[in-house]
Amino acid sequence: MAFNMKQYVEKMGVKAALSYLDSDPEKNIPQAVNWVKLFDRKGVYSAAYPELEKIASDPENVWFKFIKSLYSDIDPDVRKKLFTNFILNSAITGFNMRAENEAKYDCNVPWAILMDPTSACNLHCKGCWAADYGNSMHLERETLDRIITEGKELGTYTYLFSGGEPLTRKEDILYLCGKHDDCLFLAFTNATLIDRPFAEEMLKVKNFVPALSVEGFEEETDFRRGSGTYRAVENAMKILREKKLPFGISCCYTSKNVYSIGSEEFFDHMIEMGAKFAWLFTYIPIGEKAVKDLMVSAEQREFMYRQIRSFRRTKPIFTIDFWNDGEYVKGCIAGGRRYLHINANGDIEPCAFIHYSDSNIKSKSLLDAYRSPLFMQYRSRQPFCDNFLRPCPLLDQPDSLVSMVDKSGARSTYIEKPEDVRKLTSKCRERSEEWAPVADRLWSERSWTRGAAVGQR
């Protein structure tokens, strides 16, 4: 009862704070930092307080302007639902639950679960491994529901959908959003199936956010995804902006499009179109049809490293560069440390890019999977390098992945065309060796003090 009362008080406090902000966002934003401190009793986010206070006290700060845009550009009821689910359920209640369960069970419990409702897709993008899986694999609605139910019991309130194209399962996704209205849902989507009727359904559930896949401007996007795809993405953006629904973009930068995705012109256009966040991934050659030449060079990876850090000072859009932002999360976040992936066959994988598993959701609970040999290998080894700009056990530390797969007995999850882990990592070694001295130089340039990295989680 005491724990439930605590949750109730926190919920009422968050709702009161959000209502106060709604009344006059520009005037009341400075008070937001005090609320964060009030709810963050254990000081989990204390390192961010000085920067938050700086942002909140300066109306000309780019992040002050970003926060204001969330009030001017997003439907009020949608914003309240998303803020409540993210701040209260995931960042406060969920954080405490995850910490307690990690200590109780001695395993990682993720902040987010990425799962594939289907392997089917209506596009055939170059270099995408989904084509190798075919259209035959699906997770039943009941299985997806069970994943979310079990996840919430352990403290996970954020769920992401990928595929295949997840919006080929619109009805199931909307059902899950409605049933689990205390969770935050996001989908990586090619955007071609977003129309006005679906936007109206998004307004009803209020807790679903799409990340639209785009490869740069029209030439780069259509080169990889097919003619007309870019125009379909822009049309989806216009619909979402018209309905005042939040959305972001998901970009995979390759050797062919890195300078387009990393350009000011591209980011300015995406902001103009209404995007509130950008999730950036780098191309990794997975599967026998993978094109190795699409991997970025060390020079191109450094270009993105510097561009994104520059944009964070000047452009009102929230960005995450998953391979270059390891310094902020102390290395690799996979293996349940912050997230994991469940493919459309039910295989529970450490990461969307690590197609090896020793567990399947159809025969194991989430907790059993978190305590499986493969996931425990991740837990015992993270971080994989004391330079957090070399975080990935595939792209940056390939020997680590080989060792973990061998010691855990994990198998390739490619049903038709299993890929030996040594063959996979061999495709990444050259880039890993090229990146290492560049990453070491960038790491030494950092002016802030770093504590001992090895063994931290």
For each residue, the residues with C-beta under 8 A, 3 or more apart:
1: 4 5
2: 5 6
3: 6 7
4: 1 7 8
5: 1 2 8 9
6: 2 3 9 10
7: 3 4 10 11 93
8: 4 5 11 12
9: 5 6 12 13
10: 6 7 13 14 39 88 92 93
11: 7 8 14 15 84 88
12: 8 9 15 16
13: 9 10 16 17 35 38 39
14: 10 11 17 18 39 83 84 87 88 92
15: 11 12 18 19 84
16: 12 13 19 20
17: 13 14 20 21 32 35
18: 14 15 21 22 80 83 84
19: 15 16 22 23
20: 16 17 23 28 31
21: 17 18 25 28 29 31 32 71
22: 18 19 25 71 76 80
23: 19 20 28
24: 27 28
25: 21 22 28 29 67 68 71
26: 29 59 68
27: 24
28: 20 21 23 24 25 31 32
29: 21 25 26 32 56 64 67 68
30: 33 56 57
31: 20 21 28 34 35 56
32: 17 21 28 29 35 36 52 56
33: 30 36 37 49 52 53 56
34: 31 37 38
35: 13 17 31 32 38 39
36: 32 33 39 40 45 49 52
37: 33 34 40 49
38: 13 34 35
39: 10 13 14 35 36 87 92
40: 36 37 43 44 45 46 92
41:
42:
43: 40 46
44: 40 95
45: 36 40 48 49
46: 40 43 49
47:
48: 45 51 52
49: 33 36 37 45 46 52 53
50: 53 54
51: 48 54 55
52: 32 33 36 48 49 55 56
53: 33 49 50 56 57
54: 50 51 57 58 61
55: 51 52 58 61 63 64 67
56: 29 30 31 32 33 52 53 64
57: 30 53 54
58: 54 55 61 64
59: 26 64 65
60: 64 65
61: 54 55 58 64 65
62: 65 66 312 313 314 315 316
63: 55 66 67 316
64: 29 55 56 58 59 60 61 67 68
65: 59 60 61 62 68 69 316
66: 62 63 69 70 276 316 317 318
67: 25 29 55 63 64 70 71
68: 25 26 29 64 65 71 72
69: 65 66 72 73 276 316
70: 66 67 73 74 79 246 276
71: 21 22 25 67 68 74 79
72: 68 69
73: 69 70 241 244 246 274 276
74: 70 71 78 79 244 245 246 276
75: 78 79 203 206 243 244 245
76: 22 79 80
77: 80 81 206
78: 74 75 81 82 202 203 206 244 245 246
79: 70 71 74 75 76 82 83 246
80: 18 22 76 77 83 84
81: 77 78 84 85 181 206 207
82: 78 79 85 86 184 206 207 209 246
83: 14 18 79 80 86 87
84: 11 14 15 18 80 81 87 88 89
85: 81 82 88 89 90 157 182 183 184 207
86: 82 83 89 90 91 158 184
87: 14 39 83 84 90 91 92
88: 10 11 14 84 85 91 92 93
89: 84 85 86 92 93 94 157 182 183 184
90: 85 86 87 93 94 95 111 157 158 184
91: 86 87 88 94 95
92: 10 14 39 40 87 88 89 95 96
93: 7 10 88 89 90 96 97 155 157
94: 89 90 91 97 98 111 155 156 157 158
95: 44 90 91 92 98 99 111 155
96: 92 93 99 100 155
97: 93 94 100 101 154 155
98: 94 95 101 102 109 110 111 154 155 156
99: 95 96 102 103 155
100: 96 97 103 104 155
101: 97 98 104 105 109 154 155
102: 98 99 105 106 107 108 109
103: 99 100 106
104: 100 101
105: 101 102 109 367 370 371
106: 102 103 371
107: 102 336 367 370 371 375 376 379
108: 102 335 336 337 370 375 378 379 457
109: 98 101 102 105 154 155 156 336 370
110: 98 113 151 156 336 337 338 339 340
111: 90 94 95 98 156 158 338 339
112: 156 158 159 160 338 339
113: 110 147 148 151 156 158 159 160 339 340 341 342 366
114: 159 160 161 162 339 340 341 342 352
115: 139 144 147 159 160 161 162 341 342 343
116: 119 137 139 161 162 163 164 166 341 342 343 344
117: 138 139 144 161 163 164 166 168 169 172 173 344
118: 135 137 138 139 163 164 165 166 168 169 344
119: 116 130 133 134 135 136 137 138 163 164 343 344 345
120: 135 138 163 164 165 168
121: 124 128 130 131 135 163 164 165 168 190
122: 165 168 190 192 193
123: 165 190 192 225 226 229
124: 121 128 131 226
125: 128 130 131 190 224 225 226
126: 223 224 291 294
127: 224 254 283 285 290 291 294
128: 121 124 125 131
129: 132 133 286 287 290 355
130: 119 121 125 133 163 164
131: 121 124 125 128 134 289
132: 129 287 288 289 414 416 417
133: 119 129 130 136 137 164 343 344 345 414 415
134: 119 131 137 416
135: 118 119 120 121 164
136: 119 133
137: 116 118 119 133 134 343 344 345 415
138: 117 118 119 120 169 344
139: 115 116 117 118 143 144 147 342 344 346 361
140: 143 144
141: 144 145 172 175 176
142: 145 146
143: 139 140 146 147 346 361 362
144: 115 117 139 140 141 147 148 172 176
145: 141 142 148 149 176 179
146: 142 143 149 150 361
147: 113 115 139 143 144 150 151 159 342 361 366
148: 113 144 145 151 152 159 176 180 183
149: 145 146 152 153 180
150: 146 147 153 154 365 366 367
151: 110 113 147 148 154 156 157 159 366
152: 148 149 155 156 157 180 182 183
153: 149 150
154: 97 98 101 109 150 151 366 367
155: 93 94 95 96 97 98 99 100 101 109 152
156: 94 98 109 110 111 112 113 151 152 159
157: 85 89 90 93 94 151 152 182 183 184
158: 86 90 94 111 112 113 183 184 186
159: 112 113 114 115 147 148 151 156 176 180 183 184 185 186
160: 112 113 114 115 185 186 187 188 339
161: 114 115 116 117 166 169 173 185 186 187 188
162: 114 115 116 166 187 188 341 352
163: 116 117 118 119 120 121 130 166 168 188 344
164: 116 117 118 119 120 121 130 133 135 168 344
165: 118 120 121 122 123 168 189 190 192 193
166: 116 117 118 161 162 163 169 173 187 188 189
167: 170 173 187 189 193 194 198
168: 117 118 120 121 122 163 164 165 193
169: 117 118 138 161 166 172 173
170: 167 173 174 193 198 201
171: 174 175
172: 117 141 144 169 175 176
173: 117 161 166 167 169 170 176 177 185 187 208
174: 170 171 177 178 201 205 208
175: 141 171 172 178 179
176: 141 144 145 148 159 172 173 179 180 185
177: 173 174 180 181 183 185 205 207 208
178: 174 175 181 204 205
179: 145 175 176
180: 148 149 152 159 176 177 183 185
181: 81 177 178 205 206 207
182: 85 89 152 157
183: 85 89 148 152 157 158 159 177 180 207
184: 82 85 86 89 90 157 158 159 207 209
185: 159 160 161 173 176 177 180 207 208 209
186: 158 159 160 161 208 209 210 211
187: 160 161 162 166 167 173 208 209 210 211
188: 160 161 162 163 166 211 213 250 279
189: 165 166 167 193 194 210 211 212 213
190: 121 122 123 125 165 193 212 213 225 229 232 233
191: 194 210 212 213 214 232 233 236 237
192: 122 123 165 229 232 233 236
193: 122 165 167 168 170 189 190 198
194: 167 189 191 198 199 210 212 236 239 240
195: 198 199 239
196: 199 200 239 243
197: 200 201
198: 167 170 193 194 195 201 202
199: 194 195 196 202 203 239 240 242 243 245
200: 196 197 203 204 243
201: 170 174 197 198 204 205
202: 78 198 199 205 206 208 243 245
203: 75 78 199 200 206 243 245
204: 178 200 201
205: 174 177 178 181 201 202 208
206: 75 77 78 81 82 181 202 203
207: 81 82 85 177 181 183 184 185
208: 173 174 177 185 186 187 202 205
209: 82 184 185 186 187 245 246 247 248
210: 186 187 189 191 194 236 240 247 248
211: 186 187 188 189 247 248 249 250 277 279
212: 189 190 191 194 233 236 237 247 248 249 250 275
213: 188 189 190 191 225 233 249 250 251 252
214: 191 221 230 233 249 250 251 270
215: 220 221 223 224 225 251 252 254 257 260 261
216: 219 220 221 251 257 260 261 266
217: 220 221 230 260 266 269
218: 221 222 230 231
219: 216 222 223
220: 215 216 217 223 224 256 257 260 261
221: 214 215 216 217 218 224 225 229 230 233
222: 218 219 225 226 227 228 229 230
223: 126 215 219 220 256 257
224: 125 126 127 215 220 221 254 256 257
225: 123 125 190 213 215 221 222 229 230
226: 123 124 125 222 229
227: 222
228: 222 231 232
229: 123 190 192 221 222 225 226 232 233
230: 214 217 218 221 222 225 233 234
231: 218 228 234 235
232: 190 191 192 228 229 235 236
233: 190 191 192 212 213 214 221 229 230 236 237
234: 230 231 237 238 273
235: 231 232 238 239
236: 191 192 194 210 212 232 233 239 240 247
237: 191 212 233 234 240 241 247 273 274 275
238: 234 235 241 242 273
239: 194 195 196 199 235 236 242 243
240: 194 199 210 236 237 243 245 246 247 274
241: 73 237 238 244 245 273 274
242: 199 238 239
243: 75 196 199 200 202 203 239 240
244: 73 74 75 78 241
245: 74 75 78 199 202 203 209 240 241
246: 70 73 74 78 79 82 209 240 276
247: 209 210 211 212 236 237 240 274 275 276
248: 209 210 211 212 275 276 277 278 279 318
249: 211 212 213 214 270 275 277 278 279
250: 188 211 212 213 214 278 279 281
251: 213 214 215 216 261 278 279 280 281
252: 213 215 281 282 283
253: 257 258 261 262 280 281 282 283 296 300 304
254: 127 215 224 257 258 282 283 294 295 296
255: 258 283 293 294 295 296 297 300
256: 220 223 224 294
257: 215 216 220 223 224 253 254 260 261
258: 253 254 255 261 262 296 300 303 304
259: 262 263 300 303
260: 215 216 217 220 257 263 266
261: 215 216 220 251 253 257 258 266 280 304
262: 253 258 259 266 303 304 307 308
263: 259 260 266 267
264: 267 268 311
265: 268 269
266: 216 217 260 261 262 263 269 270
267: 263 264 270 271 278 311 315 317
268: 264 265 271 272 315
269: 217 265 266 272 273
270: 214 249 266 267 273 275 278 317
271: 267 268 274 275 315 316 317
272: 268 269
273: 234 237 238 241 269 270
274: 73 237 240 241 247 271
275: 212 237 247 248 249 270 271 278 317
276: 66 69 70 73 74 246 247 248 317 318
277: 211 248 249 317 318 319 320
278: 248 249 250 251 267 270 275 317 318 319 320
279: 188 211 248 249 250 251 319 320 322
280: 251 253 261 304 308 319 320 321 322 324
281: 250 251 252 253 322 323
282: 252 253 254 295 296 301 304 322 323 395
283: 127 252 253 254 255 294 295 296
284: 290 295 353 394 395 428
285: 127 290 291 292 294 295 427 428
286: 129 290 353 355 419 424
287: 129 132 290 414 417 419
288: 132 417 419
289: 131 132
290: 127 129 284 285 286 287 294 427
291: 126 127 285 294
292: 285 295 427
293: 255
294: 126 127 254 255 256 283 285 290 291
295: 254 255 282 283 284 285 292 428 431
296: 253 254 255 258 282 283 300 301 304 431
297: 255 300 301 431 434
298: 301 302 431 434 435 438
299: 302 303 438
300: 253 255 258 259 296 297 303 304
301: 282 296 297 298 304 305 323 324 435 438
302: 298 299 305 306 438 442
303: 258 259 262 299 300 306 307
304: 253 258 261 262 280 282 296 300 301 307 308 321 324
305: 301 302 308 309 321 324 389 442
306: 302 303 309 310
307: 262 303 304 310 311
308: 262 280 304 305 311 312 319 321 324
309: 305 306 312 313
310: 306 307 313 314
311: 264 267 307 308 314 315 317 319
312: 62 308 309 315 319
313: 62 309 310
314: 62 310 311
315: 62 267 268 271 311 312
316: 62 63 65 66 69 271
317: 66 267 270 271 275 276 277 278 311
318: 66 248 276 277 278
319: 277 278 279 280 308 311 312
320: 277 278 279 280 325
321: 280 304 305 308 324 325
322: 279 280 281 282 325
323: 281 282 301 326 391 392 395 396
324: 280 301 304 305 308 321 389
325: 320 321 322 328 329
326: 323 329 330 331 332 383 388 389 390 391 392
327: 330 388 389 443 446
328: 325
329: 325 326 333 338 388
330: 326 327 383 388 453 456 457
331: 326 382 383 384 385 388 391 453
332: 326 335 337 378 382 383 384 391 392 393
333: 329 337 338 339
334: 337 338 339 340 350 351 354 378 393
335: 108 332 340 350 351 374 375 377 378 379 382
336: 107 108 109 110 339 340 350 370 375 378 379
337: 108 110 332 333 334 378 379 382 457
338: 110 111 112 329 333 334
339: 110 111 112 113 114 160 333 334 336 351
340: 110 113 114 334 335 336 348 349 350 351 369 375
341: 113 114 115 116 162 348 349 350 351 352 354
342: 113 114 115 116 139 147 346 347 348 349 361
343: 115 116 119 133 137 346 347 349 355 413
344: 116 117 118 119 133 137 138 139 163 164
345: 119 133 137 360 413 415
346: 139 143 342 343 360 361 362
347: 342 343 357 359 360 361 413
348: 340 341 342 357 359 360 361 364 366 369 372
349: 340 341 342 343 352 354 355 356 357 413
350: 334 335 336 340 341 354 356 374 375 378
351: 334 335 339 340 341 354 394
352: 114 162 341 349
353: 284 286 392 394
354: 334 341 349 350 351 393 394 401
355: 129 286 343 349 412 413 414 419
356: 349 350 374 405 410 411 412 413 421
357: 347 348 349 360 374 410 411 413
358: 372 373 374 408 409 410 411
359: 347 348 363 364 368 369 372 374 375
360: 345 346 347 348 357 363 364
361: 139 143 146 147 342 346 347 348 364 366 369
362: 143 346
363: 359 360
364: 348 359 360 361 368 369 372
365: 150 368 369
366: 113 147 150 151 154 348 361 369 370
367: 105 107 150 154 370 371
368: 359 364 365 371 372
369: 340 348 359 361 364 365 366 372 375
370: 105 107 108 109 336 366 367 375
371: 105 106 107 367 368 375 376
372: 348 358 359 364 368 369 375 376 408
373: 358 376 377 407 408 409 410
374: 335 350 356 357 358 359 377 378 404 405 408 410
375: 107 108 335 336 340 350 359 369 370 371 372 378 379
376: 107 371 372 373 379 380 408
377: 335 373 374 380 381 403 404 407 408
378: 108 332 334 335 336 337 350 374 375 381 382 404
379: 107 108 335 336 337 375 376 382 457
380: 376 377
381: 377 378 384 393 400 404
382: 331 332 335 337 378 379 457
383: 326 330 331 332 386 388 391 453 454 456
384: 331 332 381 390 391 392 393 396 397 400
385: 331 388 390 391 396 397 453
386: 383 452 453 454
387: 390 439 440 443 453
388: 326 327 329 330 331 383 385 391 443 453
389: 305 324 326 327 439 442 443
390: 326 384 385 387 396 397 435 436 439
391: 323 326 331 332 383 384 385 388 396
392: 323 326 332 353 384 395 396 397
393: 332 334 354 381 384 396 397 398 400 401 404
394: 284 351 353 354 397 398 401 424 425 428
395: 282 284 323 392 398 428 431 432 435
396: 323 384 385 390 391 392 393 432 435 436 439
397: 384 385 390 392 393 394 400 401 432
398: 393 394 395 401 402 425 426 428 429 432
399: 402 403 425
400: 381 384 393 397 403 404
401: 354 393 394 397 398 404 405 421 424 425
402: 398 399 405 406 421 422 425
403: 377 399 400 406 407
404: 374 377 378 381 393 400 401 407 408 410
405: 356 374 401 402 408 410 421
406: 402 403 409 421
407: 373 377 403 404
408: 358 372 373 374 376 377 404 405
409: 358 373 406
410: 356 357 358 373 374 404 405
411: 356 357 358 418
412: 355 356 418 419 420 421
413: 343 345 347 349 355 356 357
414: 132 133 287 355 417 418 419
415: 133 137 345 418
416: 132 134
417: 132 287 288 414
418: 411 412 414 415
419: 286 287 288 355 412 414 423 424
420: 412 423 424
421: 356 401 402 405 406 412 424 425
422: 402 425 426
423: 419 420 426 427
424: 286 394 401 419 420 421 427 428
425: 394 398 399 401 402 421 422 428 429
426: 398 422 423 429
427: 285 290 292 423 424
428: 284 285 295 394 395 398 424 425 431 432
429: 398 425 426 432 433
430: 433 434
431: 295 296 297 298 395 428 434 435
432: 395 396 397 398 428 429 435 436
433: 429 430 436
434: 297 298 430 431 437 438
435: 298 301 390 395 396 431 432 438 439
436: 390 396 432 433 439 440
437: 434 440 441
438: 298 299 301 302 434 435 441 442
439: 387 389 390 396 435 436 442 443
440: 387 436 437 443 444
441: 437 438 444 445
442: 302 305 389 438 439 445 446
443: 327 387 388 389 439 440 446
444: 440 441
445: 441 442
446: 327 442 443 450
447:
448:
449:
450: 446 453
451: 456
452: 386 455 456
453: 330 331 383 385 386 387 388 450 456
454: 383 386
455: 452
456: 330 383 451 452 453
457: 108 330 337 379 382
